[in-house]
Amino acid sequence: MMDSPKITVIIPTRERCDVLEASLRTVTAQSYNNIEIIVSDNFSADATTDVVRRADDSRIRYLNTGKRLSMSHNWEFALSHVDDGWVTFMGDDDGLLPEAIRSVADIIKQTGLKAIRSAFCTYDWPATNGNEHGQLIVPMSFGLSVRDSKKWMSKVMCGREKYTQLPMIYNGGFIHISVLKKIKENTGSFFLSSSPDIYSSIAIASVIDRYAYSKVPCSISGTSMHSIGTSFYSISKYRDSLPAAKFSSEKNLPFHPDMPLHPDGSYPLSLHALVYESYLQSGTLRPTSIKVSHMQQLEVIMATAGVHHESIHEWGKIFADQHGLDYDKARRSAALKALYLRPRATLRKIANTANSVITENLPIKDIFEASIAASVIRASPKRMDTLLFLIKRLTAMRR
C-alpha cells in the first residue's frame, strides 16, 4: 500500500550478541507499523537467539543459515526471504535513528523513486578508542535532491566521490524489491562480490536512472571491535585483527579475475580497488559502460591509497604486470591525480566536520543510546564540542 509501504530491515549477524541487542533495539523502537525485521543468523554459537527472543517483537523474523556462510552468501540468503516492498540492510553494530523508517516512507511517497540514499551518523563503540564511552558524529544537514545515477557513478569511478554517495542497500540505503529482482534476473544472484555493501552501490546505480538523496541522516554507522572494515584498514592500536582473519578464512565469492590478490592471498587495502572490483563484477548490468580502463583505475587506486600506500603500490605492480600496463607511468599519473584528489578529500572532511556535531564527552555506551543522542542533538545542536574537535584535528595535521 503506497500510503504505508512495506519496508524490510535485514540484520545479518554472526556471534556478535554483545552489540546486536542494542542494534536490534533501534529497529524495534520504530513506531512505523508496516515493517518487517529479519535477523539472519549465520549459524552463531553464542546467545544470538536469546537476544532475538528477549526483543519480543512480532515484527521480527529470525532466520538461521544452518551452516557457516561467507558474508555475501548470508546477505543473499536473507534477501531471498523478501518478496515485496522495500529493503535495507544494516550491520549488527549499526542502528537507525528514531522515526527513521517513517521518514523514509514519506520520501517514498514524495518522490515516487525506487531507490533512496541518506546521509548517516557515525558512532565509534567504546572499545574502538579505549574510552569508557564512544564518539558520536551527527551531520546537521537538511534537504532532499534527485540524483542522476550515471553522473554520480562517474564521480565515484574517478575518485572524486565515495561509493557511499551511491544508492547502496546498506546503512541508510533503501531499495525497492523490483530493482533487486531485475539485477538478480540478469546475474542469477544479487550479490556477486565479497564486498556486498560496495557491490550493491555499483550494481543498483547501473540499472536505475535516478535516486533520491536525503541529507537528513536516518541511520548510524557503527564501528565496533567486530567491524571487518576497521579490522582490515585501521592502524589504531585498538584494532582487532580477528574479524579480518575470520572474513579471509571463509569461502568468499572469488575476486574478479582482472583484480589480482597479494602473493599471500590477501586483499588490496584500498576501498577504491574494491569499488573497481564491484564495477567489473557488475559489468553485464551496464549496456553502455562509463569510460573507465584498467590504467585509469590503477591511477585512482594508487592516488587514493592513504596510509596503506606502500602496500597498494606493491599491489599496483602486480596489477600492471597482469594487464601489460606501464607501472612507472601509472605511478607518475597517480602522483598528479593525488595533487587534486587529496586536498579535495581533506576539504570535504573539514566541511563535513564543520557541519556536524561531534561529541566525545557524552557517556554513550552503545548504538541505541547513540541513536537517542543523535535525535536530541539534531533537535537542539550544541557546536562547542565540534569546534574543539576540529581545532584538535587541524592542529594535528600541521605537525
C-alpha positions in Angstrom: 0.0 0.0 0.0 1.6 3.3 -1.2 0.3 5.2 1.9 2.2 2.8 4.1 4.8 1.0 2.0 6.2 -2.2 3.5 9.9 -1.8 4.5 12.1 -4.7 5.4 15.2 -4.2 7.6 17.7 -7.0 7.4 20.3 -7.5 10.0 22.9 -10.2 9.1 24.8 -11.3 12.2 27.3 -13.9 13.4 28.3 -14.3 17.0 28.0 -10.7 17.9 25.2 -10.8 20.5 27.1 -8.2 22.6 26.3 -5.5 20.0 23.3 -7.0 18.3 21.0 -6.4 21.2 21.4 -2.6 21.1 21.4 -2.5 17.3 18.1 -4.5 17.1 16.6 -2.2 19.7 17.0 0.8 17.4 14.8 -1.0 14.9 12.1 -2.4 17.3 11.8 1.2 18.7 10.5 2.4 15.3 6.8 3.3 15.5 6.1 2.6 11.9 3.8 -0.4 11.6 4.4 -1.9 8.1 7.9 -3.0 8.8 9.5 -6.5 8.9 12.7 -7.1 10.7 14.8 -10.0 9.5 17.7 -11.2 11.7 19.8 -13.5 9.6 21.9 -15.5 12.0 25.0 -17.0 10.3 25.0 -20.2 12.4 26.1 -18.4 15.6 27.2 -20.4 18.7 26.6 -17.5 21.2 23.5 -16.1 22.7 22.1 -14.6 19.5 18.8 -16.5 19.6 18.4 -15.3 23.2 18.9 -11.7 22.2 16.2 -12.0 19.5 13.8 -13.8 21.9 14.3 -11.0 24.5 13.4 -8.4 21.9 9.9 -9.9 21.9 8.6 -8.1 18.8 6.2 -9.7 16.4 7.7 -7.8 13.5 11.0 -9.8 13.9 11.6 -12.9 11.7 14.5 -14.9 12.8 16.4 -16.9 10.2 19.4 -19.3 10.7 21.6 -20.3 7.8 22.1 -23.8 9.3 25.8 -23.7 8.4 28.5 -21.2 8.3 28.4 -18.9 5.2 30.5 -16.1 3.9 29.2 -12.6 4.5 27.9 -12.2 0.9 26.2 -15.6 1.0 24.5 -14.7 4.3 23.3 -11.5 2.8 22.0 -13.4 -0.3 20.3 -15.9 2.0 18.5 -13.2 3.9 17.5 -11.3 0.8 15.9 -14.5 -0.7 13.3 -14.3 2.0 11.9 -10.9 0.8 9.3 -10.9 -1.9 7.8 -7.4 -1.8 8.2 -3.8 -0.7 11.4 -2.0 0.2 14.7 -3.4 1.6 17.6 -2.2 3.6 20.5 -3.9 5.3 22.3 -2.8 8.5 25.2 -4.2 10.4 24.7 -5.8 13.8 26.7 -2.9 15.3 24.8 -0.2 13.4 21.5 1.5 14.1 18.5 3.5 13.0 17.5 7.0 14.3 14.1 7.3 16.0 11.3 7.6 13.4 13.8 6.8 10.5 11.5 4.3 8.8 8.6 6.7 8.9 10.8 9.4 7.3 11.8 7.0 4.6 8.2 6.1 3.9 7.5 9.8 3.5 10.3 10.2 0.9 9.0 7.1 -1.0 5.6 8.8 -1.3 7.0 12.2 -2.1 9.4 11.2 -4.9 7.9 8.0 -6.4 11.5 6.8 -7.0 12.7 3.2 -6.4 16.0 4.0 -4.6 16.7 6.2 -1.6 20.1 7.1 -0.1 20.5 9.1 3.0 23.4 10.7 5.0 24.3 8.8 8.2 25.7 9.5 11.6 28.7 7.6 12.8 29.4 6.1 16.2 32.6 4.5 17.5 31.8 2.0 20.1 33.9 2.5 23.3 36.2 -0.5 22.8 37.5 1.0 19.5 39.0 4.1 21.1 39.9 2.8 24.6 37.4 5.1 26.3 34.5 4.3 28.6 32.1 5.8 26.1 32.0 6.2 22.3 32.4 9.1 19.9 29.3 10.2 18.0 29.2 12.4 14.9 25.9 13.8 13.8 25.5 15.6 10.5 23.3 18.7 10.8 22.4 18.9 7.1 18.9 19.2 5.6 17.4 18.8 2.2 16.3 16.2 -0.4 17.5 16.0 -4.0 17.2 13.7 -7.0 20.5 12.5 -8.4 21.5 11.1 -11.8 22.9 7.6 -11.3 25.3 7.7 -14.2 26.7 11.1 -13.3 27.4 10.1 -9.7 28.9 6.7 -10.6 31.3 8.6 -12.9 32.3 10.8 -9.9 32.9 7.7 -7.8 34.9 5.9 -10.5 37.1 9.0 -11.0 37.8 9.0 -7.2 36.0 12.4 -6.7 33.3 10.9 -4.5 32.9 7.9 -2.2 30.8 4.9 -3.1 28.6 5.7 -0.1 27.1 8.5 -2.1 25.5 5.9 -4.5 22.2 4.1 -3.9 23.6 1.2 -1.9 21.3 -1.1 0.1 23.2 -0.6 3.3 23.1 1.8 6.3 20.7 4.5 5.1 20.0 3.0 1.6 16.5 1.7 0.8 15.8 -0.1 -2.4 12.5 -1.3 -3.9 12.5 -5.1 -4.4 11.7 -4.7 -8.1 15.2 -3.2 -8.7 16.8 -6.1 -6.8 14.9 -8.7 -8.8 15.8 -7.0 -12.0 19.5 -7.4 -11.1 19.1 -10.9 -9.9 17.3 -11.9 -13.2 20.3 -10.6 -15.1 23.1 -12.2 -13.0 21.5 -15.2 -11.2 22.3 -13.8 -7.7 22.1 -10.3 -6.4 25.5 -10.2 -4.6 28.4 -11.0 -6.9 31.3 -9.7 -4.8 32.9 -10.5 -1.4 32.1 -6.8 -0.5 28.3 -6.9 -0.6 27.7 -3.3 0.5 30.1 -1.8 -2.1 28.8 -4.1 -4.8 25.2 -3.1 -4.1 26.1 0.6 -4.7 27.6 -0.1 -8.1 25.0 -2.7 -9.2 22.0 -0.6 -8.3 23.4 2.6 -9.8 24.0 0.6 -13.0 20.2 -0.2 -13.5 18.4 2.9 -12.4 18.4 6.3 -13.9 17.7 8.4 -10.8 17.6 8.1 -7.0 16.7 10.3 -4.1 19.4 11.6 -1.8 18.4 12.9 1.7 20.9 15.0 3.6 18.9 14.2 6.8 20.5 11.1 8.4 18.3 8.2 9.2 20.9 5.7 10.3 24.1 5.4 12.4 27.1 3.6 11.0 28.7 1.9 14.0 32.3 0.9 14.4 32.9 -1.8 16.9 35.6 -4.3 17.6 33.7 -6.7 15.3 33.9 -4.3 12.3 35.5 -6.0 9.4 36.4 -2.8 7.6 38.1 -1.4 10.7 39.9 -4.7 11.1 41.3 -4.5 7.6 42.1 -0.8 7.2 42.6 0.7 10.7 46.1 1.4 12.0 44.8 2.2 15.5 46.4 0.4 18.4 43.0 -0.7 19.5 42.4 -2.5 16.1 41.4 -6.2 16.4 42.8 -8.3 13.5 40.4 -11.3 14.3 37.4 -10.1 12.2 39.6 -9.6 9.1 41.2 -13.0 9.7 37.7 -14.7 10.0 36.5 -13.0 6.9 39.5 -14.0 4.9 39.3 -17.6 6.1 35.8 -18.1 4.8 34.8 -19.4 1.3 34.1 -16.0 -0.1 33.0 -15.1 -3.6 36.2 -15.0 -5.6 37.7 -11.7 -6.6 37.2 -10.7 -10.3 40.0 -12.4 -12.3 41.1 -9.0 -13.6 41.8 -7.9 -9.9 44.8 -9.9 -8.5 45.4 -10.5 -4.8 48.6 -10.1 -3.0 51.0 -13.1 -3.2 49.9 -14.2 0.2 46.3 -14.3 -1.0 45.2 -11.1 0.9 43.0 -8.4 -0.5 44.4 -5.0 -1.6 44.0 -2.5 1.2 42.1 0.1 -0.9 38.5 0.8 -0.9 38.7 2.0 -4.5 40.1 -1.3 -5.5 37.0 -2.9 -4.1 34.9 -0.4 -5.9 36.6 -1.3 -9.2 36.2 -5.0 -8.4 32.5 -4.5 -8.0 32.3 -2.5 -11.2 33.9 -5.4 -13.1 31.7 -8.0 -11.4 28.6 -6.0 -12.4 29.6 -5.3 -16.0 26.6 -7.2 -17.6 24.3 -4.7 -15.9 25.5 -1.8 -18.0 24.7 -1.9 -21.7 26.8 1.2 -22.1 29.7 1.5 -19.7 31.1 4.6 -18.2 34.5 5.2 -19.7 37.0 3.5 -17.4 40.1 1.5 -18.1 42.5 -0.6 -16.1 45.1 2.1 -16.4 42.8 4.9 -15.2 41.6 2.8 -12.3 45.1 1.8 -11.2 46.0 5.5 -11.1 42.9 6.3 -8.9 43.6 3.3 -6.6 47.2 4.5 -6.1 46.3 8.2 -5.8 43.8 7.4 -3.0 45.8 4.8 -1.2 46.3 6.8 2.0 48.1 5.2 4.9 48.4 1.9 3.1 50.2 3.4 0.1 53.2 1.2 0.3 51.2 -2.0 0.2 49.0 -0.6 -2.6 51.9 0.4 -4.7 53.3 -3.1 -4.4 49.9 -4.5 -5.4 49.9 -2.0 -8.3 53.0 -3.6 -9.8 51.2 -7.0 -9.8 48.1 -5.4 -11.4 50.2 -3.6 -14.0 52.1 -6.8 -14.9 48.9 -8.8 -15.2 47.4 -6.3 -17.7 50.6 -5.2 -19.5 50.5 -1.7 -18.2 53.4 0.7 -17.7 53.6 0.8 -13.9 56.0 3.8 -13.8 53.7 5.8 -16.0 50.7 4.9 -13.8 52.7 5.9 -10.7 53.6 9.3 -12.1 50.0 9.9 -13.2 48.7 8.8 -9.8 51.0 11.3 -8.1 49.5 14.1 -10.3 45.9 12.9 -9.5 46.7 12.9 -5.8 47.6 16.6 -6.0 43.9 17.1 -6.9 42.1 14.3 -5.1 43.8 14.5 -1.7 43.2 18.2 -1.0 39.6 17.8 -2.3 39.1 14.9 0.2 40.6 16.9 3.0 38.4 19.9 2.3 35.4 17.7 2.2 36.2 16.2 5.6 36.7 19.7 7.1 33.4 20.9 5.6 31.6 17.8 6.8 33.1 18.2 10.3 32.2 21.9 10.4 28.6 20.9 9.6 28.4 18.2 12.2 28.0 18.0 15.9 30.8 15.8 17.3 30.8 14.6 20.9 33.4 12.6 22.7 32.2 13.5 26.2 28.7 12.1 26.4 28.5 8.8 28.3 27.1 6.9 25.3 27.7 3.2 25.8 26.0 1.6 22.8 24.3 2.3 19.4 20.8 2.5 20.9 21.9 5.3 23.3 23.8 6.9 20.3 20.6 6.9 18.3 18.7 8.7 21.0 21.5 11.2 21.5 21.7 11.8 17.8 18.0 12.6 17.6 18.3 15.0 20.5 21.3 16.7 19.0 19.5 17.1 15.7 16.7 18.9 17.6 18.9 21.1 19.7 22.5 21.2 18.5 25.5 22.4 20.6 28.6 23.1 18.5 31.4 23.7 21.1 32.5 20.0 21.1 32.6 20.1 17.3 34.8 23.3 17.3 37.2 21.8 19.8 37.4 18.6 17.8 38.1 20.4 14.6 40.8 22.6 16.2 42.4 19.5 17.6 42.4 17.7 14.2 43.7 20.8 12.3 46.5 21.2 14.8 47.5 17.5 14.4 47.5 17.9 10.6 50.0 20.8 10.8 52.5 18.8 12.8 
